[in-house]
Amino acid sequence: MAGELESCKPLSGLLSGLAQEAFHGHSGITEELLRSQLYPEVPLEEFRPFLAKMRGILKSIASADMDFNQLEAFLTAQTKKQGGITSDQAAVISKFWKSHKTKIRESLMNQSRWDSGLRGLSWRVDGKSQSRHSAQIHTPVAIVELEIGKSGQESEFLCLEFDEAKVNQVLKKLSEVEESISTLMQPA
C-alpha cells in the first residue's frame, strides 16, 4: 500500500484531479473516480486519509500563493512532520505546482471577483461633424470605448464621448487620484 501511494505518476494525476475539482469547478471528479482510476489496489479506508492530506496540502499552497522558496520550505516541513509526506511526494508536488501555479492562481482570482471587470479600452479623437449649434461642428471630441464583462460571459461595451472641458476634468480627477496614491504609498 505505501509503495502504491508514493508512486509519482498516480500522485501527479491525483493532484491534477484535485486541482480540477477544487479550483476549476469540475464537479464530476469524485473521490471514487480518483481512487478507481489512479489507486485501484488501495482500499478506500487507506485512500481517504491520503486524499484528505493531499487536498489539504494543495489548498494550503494555493491559498498562500506560494512562491518557489516558500513552497520548498513548506514541503520540507511536511516531510519532517509525523505522518507527513515523503521526499518523492514532495518532489511531485513541487513539480506540479511549478507547472500549474499560474492557471490555479487565475482561476482563484476569477472566482473571487463579484463584479464585472474591464476587459479592454480603446480611444480616439474625432472632429464633431453634426451638432445643434454650428459653432460646435469640427471641434475635437474624445471617444472612449470600454469593454466590460465577467469571465465566461459575453462582454458589454460602453461608449463615452468627451469634449475638451470633460477631458480636462477627467485628467484633473486622475491627477488627484495619483496624488492620493502617492501620499498613501510614502513611508510614515
Contacts in CASP RR format, 6 or more apart in sequence:
PFRMAT RR
TARGET T0000
AUTHOR 0000-0000-0000
METHOD contacts of the structure
MODEL  1
MAGELESCKPLSGLLSGLAQEAFHGHSGITEELLRSQLYPEVPLEEFRPF
LAKMRGILKSIASADMDFNQLEAFLTAQTKKQGGITSDQAAVISKFWKSH
KTKIRESLMNQSRWDSGLRGLSWRVDGKSQSRHSAQIHTPVAIVELEIGK
SGQESEFLCLEFDEAKVNQVLKKLSEVEESISTLMQPA
1 41 0 8 1.000
1 42 0 8 1.000
1 43 0 8 1.000
1 46 0 8 1.000
4 10 0 8 1.000
4 39 0 8 1.000
4 41 0 8 1.000
4 42 0 8 1.000
5 11 0 8 1.000
5 39 0 8 1.000
5 42 0 8 1.000
5 46 0 8 1.000
5 50 0 8 1.000
6 86 0 8 1.000
6 88 0 8 1.000
6 89 0 8 1.000
8 88 0 8 1.000
8 91 0 8 1.000
8 92 0 8 1.000
10 38 0 8 1.000
10 39 0 8 1.000
11 54 0 8 1.000
11 89 0 8 1.000
11 92 0 8 1.000
11 93 0 8 1.000
12 92 0 8 1.000
12 95 0 8 1.000
12 96 0 8 1.000
13 38 0 8 1.000
14 34 0 8 1.000
14 38 0 8 1.000
14 39 0 8 1.000
14 51 0 8 1.000
14 54 0 8 1.000
15 54 0 8 1.000
15 58 0 8 1.000
15 92 0 8 1.000
15 93 0 8 1.000
15 96 0 8 1.000
15 100 0 8 1.000
16 96 0 8 1.000
16 100 0 8 1.000
17 26 0 8 1.000
17 29 0 8 1.000
17 34 0 8 1.000
18 29 0 8 1.000
18 34 0 8 1.000
18 51 0 8 1.000
18 54 0 8 1.000
18 55 0 8 1.000
18 58 0 8 1.000
19 58 0 8 1.000
19 100 0 8 1.000
19 104 0 8 1.000
20 26 0 8 1.000
20 29 0 8 1.000
21 27 0 8 1.000
21 28 0 8 1.000
21 29 0 8 1.000
22 55 0 8 1.000
22 58 0 8 1.000
22 59 0 8 1.000
22 62 0 8 1.000
23 62 0 8 1.000
23 104 0 8 1.000
23 107 0 8 1.000
23 108 0 8 1.000
23 111 0 8 1.000
24 103 0 8 1.000
24 107 0 8 1.000
31 47 0 8 1.000
31 48 0 8 1.000
31 51 0 8 1.000
34 51 0 8 1.000
35 42 0 8 1.000
35 44 0 8 1.000
35 47 0 8 1.000
35 51 0 8 1.000
39 47 0 8 1.000
42 50 0 8 1.000
53 84 0 8 1.000
53 85 0 8 1.000
57 78 0 8 1.000
57 85 0 8 1.000
57 93 0 8 1.000
58 93 0 8 1.000
60 74 0 8 1.000
61 71 0 8 1.000
61 74 0 8 1.000
61 93 0 8 1.000
61 97 0 8 1.000
62 104 0 8 1.000
62 105 0 8 1.000
62 108 0 8 1.000
64 70 0 8 1.000
64 74 0 8 1.000
65 105 0 8 1.000
66 74 0 8 1.000
66 97 0 8 1.000
68 94 0 8 1.000
68 98 0 8 1.000
71 94 0 8 1.000
71 97 0 8 1.000
72 94 0 8 1.000
75 85 0 8 1.000
75 90 0 8 1.000
75 93 0 8 1.000
75 94 0 8 1.000
76 90 0 8 1.000
78 84 0 8 1.000
78 85 0 8 1.000
78 90 0 8 1.000
79 85 0 8 1.000
79 86 0 8 1.000
79 87 0 8 1.000
79 90 0 8 1.000
85 93 0 8 1.000
110 151 0 8 1.000
113 150 0 8 1.000
113 151 0 8 1.000
115 150 0 8 1.000
116 148 0 8 1.000
116 149 0 8 1.000
116 150 0 8 1.000
116 156 0 8 1.000
117 148 0 8 1.000
117 149 0 8 1.000
117 150 0 8 1.000
118 146 0 8 1.000
118 147 0 8 1.000
118 148 0 8 1.000
119 147 0 8 1.000
119 148 0 8 1.000
119 149 0 8 1.000
119 155 0 8 1.000
120 146 0 8 1.000
120 147 0 8 1.000
121 144 0 8 1.000
121 145 0 8 1.000
121 146 0 8 1.000
121 147 0 8 1.000
122 144 0 8 1.000
122 145 0 8 1.000
123 142 0 8 1.000
123 143 0 8 1.000
123 144 0 8 1.000
123 145 0 8 1.000
124 142 0 8 1.000
124 143 0 8 1.000
125 140 0 8 1.000
125 141 0 8 1.000
125 142 0 8 1.000
125 143 0 8 1.000
126 140 0 8 1.000
126 141 0 8 1.000
126 143 0 8 1.000
127 138 0 8 1.000
127 139 0 8 1.000
127 140 0 8 1.000
127 141 0 8 1.000
128 136 0 8 1.000
128 137 0 8 1.000
128 138 0 8 1.000
128 139 0 8 1.000
128 140 0 8 1.000
128 141 0 8 1.000
129 137 0 8 1.000
129 138 0 8 1.000
130 137 0 8 1.000
131 137 0 8 1.000
139 163 0 8 1.000
139 164 0 8 1.000
140 164 0 8 1.000
141 161 0 8 1.000
141 162 0 8 1.000
141 163 0 8 1.000
142 161 0 8 1.000
142 162 0 8 1.000
142 166 0 8 1.000
142 167 0 8 1.000
143 159 0 8 1.000
143 160 0 8 1.000
143 161 0 8 1.000
143 162 0 8 1.000
144 159 0 8 1.000
144 160 0 8 1.000
144 161 0 8 1.000
144 162 0 8 1.000
145 157 0 8 1.000
145 158 0 8 1.000
145 159 0 8 1.000
145 160 0 8 1.000
146 157 0 8 1.000
146 158 0 8 1.000
146 159 0 8 1.000
146 160 0 8 1.000
147 155 0 8 1.000
147 156 0 8 1.000
147 157 0 8 1.000
148 155 0 8 1.000
148 156 0 8 1.000
148 157 0 8 1.000
148 158 0 8 1.000
149 155 0 8 1.000
149 156 0 8 1.000
162 170 0 8 1.000
END
